[in-house]
Amino acid sequence: MPNVNQLSTERLRALITDTESTLKRLLIELENRQFIEQENQIQHLEEHIKGAELSLSTIRDFLALVIAQNIQNKK
């Protein structure tokens, strides 16, 4: 990047305009990517819920087994 102290006022304004324009395009791209990622997560939400239900079911089964064994050991 050239030394900004040596740039004309017009060139400096042009650089600022270009920079602001680039920043706006980058922000739009970032928002689009975030939106797409959210959409992907929403589309896979049912899979995530099923995985959580399976994990919860496994935990319940395990706890039932532990409780049953604990009851048998106390007899």
VEXTOR-981937 format. One record per residue: chain; residue number from 1; x, y, z of N, C-alpha, C in turn. Coordinates in steps of 0.05 Angstrom, whole numbers, always signed. Example, Ala and Ser with C-alpha at 12.3 -4.5 7.8 and 13.67 -1.06 7.14 Angstrom:
2
<pt cadena="A" num="1" n_east="+264" n_north="-114" n_up="+156" ca_east="+246" ca_north="-90" ca_up="+156" c_east="+264" c_north="-66" c_up="+156"/>
<pt cadena="A" num="2" n_east="+257" n_north="-45" n_up="+142" ca_east="+273" ca_north="-21" ca_up="+143" c_east="+258" c_north="+1" c_up="+157"/>
***
This chain:
75
<pt cadena="A" num="1" n_east="+17" n_north="-24" n_up="+0" ca_east="+0" ca_north="+0" ca_up="+0" c_east="+18" c_north="+25" c_up="+0"/>
<pt cadena="A" num="2" n_east="+11" n_north="+44" n_up="-16" ca_east="+27" ca_north="+68" ca_up="-17" c_east="+25" c_north="+84" c_up="+9"/>
<pt cadena="A" num="3" n_east="+44" n_north="+101" n_up="+13" ca_east="+44" ca_north="+118" ca_up="+36" c_east="+21" c_north="+138" c_up="+34"/>
<pt cadena="A" num="4" n_east="+2" n_north="+136" n_up="+53" ca_east="-22" ca_north="+153" ca_up="+51" c_east="-15" c_north="+183" c_up="+53"/>
<pt cadena="A" num="5" n_east="+7" n_north="+189" n_up="+65" ca_east="+15" ca_north="+218" ca_up="+67" c_east="+22" c_north="+229" c_up="+40"/>
<pt cadena="A" num="6" n_east="+29" n_north="+212" n_up="+21" ca_east="+37" ca_north="+221" ca_up="-5" c_east="+14" c_north="+221" c_up="-26"/>
<pt cadena="A" num="7" n_east="-9" n_north="+211" n_up="-18" ca_east="-32" ca_north="+209" ca_up="-36" c_east="-46" c_north="+236" c_up="-38"/>
<pt cadena="A" num="8" n_east="-57" n_north="+241" n_up="-61" ca_east="-74" ca_north="+265" ca_up="-64" c_east="-100" c_north="+261" c_up="-49"/>
<pt cadena="A" num="9" n_east="-113" n_north="+283" n_up="-43" ca_east="-139" ca_north="+281" ca_up="-29" c_east="-159" c_north="+265" c_up="-45"/>
<pt cadena="A" num="10" n_east="-159" n_north="+270" n_up="-71" ca_east="-177" ca_north="+255" ca_up="-88" c_east="-172" c_north="+225" c_up="-88"/>
<pt cadena="A" num="11" n_east="-146" n_north="+218" n_up="-90" ca_east="-139" ca_north="+189" ca_up="-89" c_east="-146" c_north="+177" c_up="-62"/>
<pt cadena="A" num="12" n_east="-142" n_north="+192" n_up="-41" ca_east="-149" ca_north="+182" ca_up="-14" c_east="-179" c_north="+177" c_up="-12"/>
<pt cadena="A" num="13" n_east="-195" n_north="+196" n_up="-22" ca_east="-224" ca_north="+192" ca_up="-22" c_east="-232" c_north="+168" c_up="-39"/>
<pt cadena="A" num="14" n_east="-219" n_north="+164" n_up="-61" ca_east="-225" ca_north="+141" ca_up="-78" c_east="-218" c_north="+115" c_up="-64"/>
<pt cadena="A" num="15" n_east="-196" n_north="+115" n_up="-50" ca_east="-189" ca_north="+91" ca_up="-35" c_east="-209" c_north="+85" c_up="-12"/>
<pt cadena="A" num="16" n_east="-218" n_north="+106" n_up="+1" ca_east="-238" ca_north="+103" ca_up="+22" c_east="-264" c_north="+92" c_up="+11"/>
<pt cadena="A" num="17" n_east="-272" n_north="+103" n_up="-12" ca_east="-296" ca_north="+93" ca_up="-25" c_east="-294" c_north="+64" c_up="-33"/>
<pt cadena="A" num="18" n_east="-271" n_north="+57" n_up="-45" ca_east="-266" ca_north="+29" ca_up="-53" c_east="-266" c_north="+11" c_up="-28"/>
<pt cadena="A" num="19" n_east="-253" n_north="+20" n_up="-7" ca_east="-252" ca_north="+4" ca_up="+17" c_east="-279" c_north="+0" c_up="+30"/>
<pt cadena="A" num="20" n_east="-295" n_north="+21" n_up="+31" ca_east="-322" ca_north="+19" ca_up="+41" c_east="-339" c_north="+0" c_up="+24"/>
<pt cadena="A" num="21" n_east="-336" n_north="+2" n_up="-2" ca_east="-351" ca_north="-16" ca_up="-20" c_east="-343" c_north="-45" c_up="-16"/>
<pt cadena="A" num="22" n_east="-317" n_north="-49" n_up="-14" ca_east="-307" ca_north="-77" ca_up="-9" c_east="-317" c_north="-87" c_up="+17"/>
<pt cadena="A" num="23" n_east="-317" n_north="-71" n_up="+38" ca_east="-326" ca_north="-79" ca_up="+64" c_east="-356" c_north="-86" c_up="+63"/>
<pt cadena="A" num="24" n_east="-372" n_north="-70" n_up="+49" ca_east="-400" ca_north="-76" ca_up="+47" c_east="-405" c_north="-103" c_up="+33"/>
<pt cadena="A" num="25" n_east="-390" n_north="-108" n_up="+11" ca_east="-392" ca_north="-134" ca_up="-3" c_east="-384" c_north="-157" c_up="+15"/>
<pt cadena="A" num="26" n_east="-363" n_north="-153" n_up="+30" ca_east="-353" ca_north="-174" ca_up="+49" c_east="-374" c_north="-180" c_up="+70"/>
<pt cadena="A" num="27" n_east="-387" n_north="-159" n_up="+81" ca_east="-407" ca_north="-162" ca_up="+101" c_east="-431" c_north="-177" c_up="+90"/>
<pt cadena="A" num="28" n_east="-439" n_north="-170" n_up="+66" ca_east="-461" ca_north="-184" ca_up="+53" c_east="-455" c_north="-214" c_up="+49"/>
<pt cadena="A" num="29" n_east="-430" n_north="-219" n_up="+40" ca_east="-422" ca_north="-247" ca_up="+36" c_east="-422" c_north="-262" c_up="+63"/>
<pt cadena="A" num="30" n_east="-412" n_north="-249" n_up="+84" ca_east="-412" ca_north="-262" ca_up="+110" c_east="-440" c_north="-268" c_up="+119"/>
<pt cadena="A" num="31" n_east="-459" n_north="-249" n_up="+116" ca_east="-486" ca_north="-253" ca_up="+124" c_east="-499" c_north="-276" c_up="+108"/>
<pt cadena="A" num="32" n_east="-493" n_north="-277" n_up="+82" ca_east="-503" ca_north="-299" ca_up="+65" c_east="-493" c_north="-326" c_up="+75"/>
<pt cadena="A" num="33" n_east="-468" n_north="-328" n_up="+81" ca_east="-456" ca_north="-353" ca_up="+91" c_east="-469" c_north="-361" c_up="+117"/>
<pt cadena="A" num="34" n_east="-473" n_north="-342" n_up="+135" ca_east="-485" ca_north="-348" ca_up="+161" c_east="-514" c_north="-357" c_up="+157"/>
<pt cadena="A" num="35" n_east="-528" n_north="-345" n_up="+139" ca_east="-556" ca_north="-353" ca_up="+133" c_east="-556" c_north="-381" c_up="+122"/>
<pt cadena="A" num="36" n_east="-539" n_north="-387" n_up="+103" ca_east="-537" ca_north="-414" ca_up="+92" c_east="-531" c_north="-435" c_up="+113"/>
<pt cadena="A" num="37" n_east="-512" n_north="-428" n_up="+131" ca_east="-505" ca_north="-446" ca_up="+153" c_east="-529" c_north="-451" c_up="+171"/>
<pt cadena="A" num="38" n_east="-543" n_north="-430" n_up="+177" ca_east="-567" ca_north="-433" ca_up="+194" c_east="-588" c_north="-451" c_up="+180"/>
<pt cadena="A" num="39" n_east="-592" n_north="-446" n_up="+155" ca_east="-611" ca_north="-463" ca_up="+139" c_east="-602" c_north="-492" c_up="+140"/>
<pt cadena="A" num="40" n_east="-577" n_north="-497" n_up="+137" ca_east="-567" ca_north="-525" ca_up="+137" c_east="-572" c_north="-537" c_up="+165"/>
<pt cadena="A" num="41" n_east="-567" n_north="-522" n_up="+186" ca_east="-572" ca_north="-533" ca_up="+213" c_east="-601" c_north="-538" c_up="+217"/>
<pt cadena="A" num="42" n_east="-618" n_north="-521" n_up="+207" ca_east="-647" ca_north="-525" ca_up="+210" c_east="-656" c_north="-550" c_up="+195"/>
<pt cadena="A" num="43" n_east="-645" n_north="-554" n_up="+171" ca_east="-652" ca_north="-578" ca_up="+155" c_east="-643" c_north="-603" c_up="+168"/>
<pt cadena="A" num="44" n_east="-622" n_north="-602" n_up="+184" ca_east="-612" ca_north="-626" ca_up="+198" c_east="-621" c_north="-628" c_up="+227"/>
<pt cadena="A" num="45" n_east="-639" n_north="-610" n_up="+234" ca_east="-648" ca_north="-608" ca_up="+262" c_east="-662" c_north="-635" c_up="+270"/>
<pt cadena="A" num="46" n_east="-678" n_north="-646" n_up="+253" ca_east="-691" ca_north="-671" ca_up="+259" c_east="-671" c_north="-693" c_up="+265"/>
<pt cadena="A" num="47" n_east="-649" n_north="-694" n_up="+250" ca_east="-628" ca_north="-714" ca_up="+255" c_east="-615" c_north="-709" c_up="+282"/>
<pt cadena="A" num="48" n_east="-610" n_north="-684" n_up="+289" ca_east="-599" ca_north="-677" ca_up="+315" c_east="-617" c_north="-686" c_up="+338"/>
<pt cadena="A" num="49" n_east="-643" n_north="-681" n_up="+334" ca_east="-663" ca_north="-688" ca_up="+354" c_east="-664" c_north="-719" c_up="+358"/>
<pt cadena="A" num="50" n_east="-664" n_north="-733" n_up="+335" ca_east="-664" ca_north="-762" ca_up="+337" c_east="-639" c_north="-773" c_up="+352"/>
<pt cadena="A" num="51" n_east="-616" n_north="-761" n_up="+346" ca_east="-591" ca_north="-768" ca_up="+360" c_east="-593" c_north="-763" c_up="+389"/>
<pt cadena="A" num="52" n_east="-605" n_north="-740" n_up="+397" ca_east="-608" ca_north="-734" ca_up="+425" c_east="-627" c_north="-753" c_up="+438"/>
<pt cadena="A" num="53" n_east="-649" n_north="-760" n_up="+424" ca_east="-668" ca_north="-779" ca_up="+435" c_east="-655" c_north="-806" c_up="+440"/>
<pt cadena="A" num="54" n_east="-639" n_north="-815" n_up="+421" ca_east="-625" ca_north="-840" ca_up="+423" c_east="-606" c_north="-840" c_up="+447"/>
<pt cadena="A" num="55" n_east="-592" n_north="-818" n_up="+450" ca_east="-573" ca_north="-816" ca_up="+473" c_east="-589" c_north="-816" c_up="+499"/>
<pt cadena="A" num="56" n_east="-611" n_north="-802" n_up="+500" ca_east="-627" ca_north="-801" ca_up="+524" c_east="-639" c_north="-829" c_up="+530"/>
<pt cadena="A" num="57" n_east="-647" n_north="-843" n_up="+510" ca_east="-658" ca_north="-870" ca_up="+513" c_east="-636" c_north="-888" c_up="+524"/>
<pt cadena="A" num="58" n_east="-612" n_north="-886" n_up="+513" ca_east="-590" ca_north="-902" ca_up="+523" c_east="-584" c_north="-897" c_up="+552"/>
<pt cadena="A" num="59" n_east="-584" n_north="-872" n_up="+560" ca_east="-579" ca_north="-864" ca_up="+587" c_east="-601" c_north="-875" c_up="+606"/>
<pt cadena="A" num="60" n_east="-626" n_north="-873" n_up="+597" ca_east="-648" ca_north="-885" ca_up="+613" c_east="-645" c_north="-915" c_up="+617"/>
<pt cadena="A" num="61" n_east="-638" n_north="-929" n_up="+595" ca_east="-634" ca_north="-958" ca_up="+597" c_east="-612" c_north="-964" c_up="+616"/>
<pt cadena="A" num="62" n_east="-590" n_north="-950" n_up="+614" ca_east="-567" ca_north="-954" ca_up="+632" c_east="-575" c_north="-950" c_up="+661"/>
<pt cadena="A" num="63" n_east="-589" n_north="-928" n_up="+666" ca_east="-597" ca_north="-922" ca_up="+694" c_east="-616" c_north="-943" c_up="+704"/>
<pt cadena="A" num="64" n_east="-634" n_north="-952" n_up="+687" ca_east="-653" ca_north="-974" ca_up="+696" c_east="-637" c_north="-999" c_up="+703"/>
<pt cadena="A" num="65" n_east="-617" n_north="-1006" n_up="+687" ca_east="-600" ca_north="-1029" ca_up="+693" c_east="-585" c_north="-1026" c_up="+719"/>
<pt cadena="A" num="66" n_east="-574" n_north="-1002" n_up="+723" ca_east="-559" ca_north="-997" ca_up="+748" c_east="-577" c_north="-999" c_up="+772"/>
<pt cadena="A" num="67" n_east="-601" n_north="-988" n_up="+770" ca_east="-620" ca_north="-989" ca_up="+792" c_east="-629" c_north="-1018" c_up="+797"/>
<pt cadena="A" num="68" n_east="-634" n_north="-1032" n_up="+776" ca_east="-643" ca_north="-1060" ca_up="+779" c_east="-621" c_north="-1077" c_up="+793"/>
<pt cadena="A" num="69" n_east="-596" n_north="-1073" n_up="+784" ca_east="-574" ca_north="-1087" ca_up="+797" c_east="-570" c_north="-1079" c_up="+825"/>
<pt cadena="A" num="70" n_east="-573" n_north="-1054" n_up="+831" ca_east="-571" ca_north="-1044" ca_up="+858" c_east="-592" c_north="-1056" c_up="+876"/>
<pt cadena="A" num="71" n_east="-616" n_north="-1059" n_up="+866" ca_east="-638" ca_north="-1071" ca_up="+882" c_east="-632" c_north="-1100" c_up="+887"/>
<pt cadena="A" num="72" n_east="-622" n_north="-1114" n_up="+866" ca_east="-616" ca_north="-1143" ca_up="+870" c_east="-593" c_north="-1147" c_up="+890"/>
<pt cadena="A" num="73" n_east="-573" n_north="-1129" n_up="+889" ca_east="-551" ca_north="-1131" ca_up="+908" c_east="-559" c_north="-1126" c_up="+937"/>
<pt cadena="A" num="74" n_east="-580" n_north="-1111" n_up="+941" ca_east="-589" ca_north="-1105" ca_up="+968" c_east="-605" c_north="-1127" c_up="+980"/>
<pt cadena="A" num="75" n_east="-615" n_north="-1146" n_up="+963" ca_east="-632" ca_north="-1168" ca_up="+973" c_east="-616" c_north="-1189" c_up="+986"/>
***
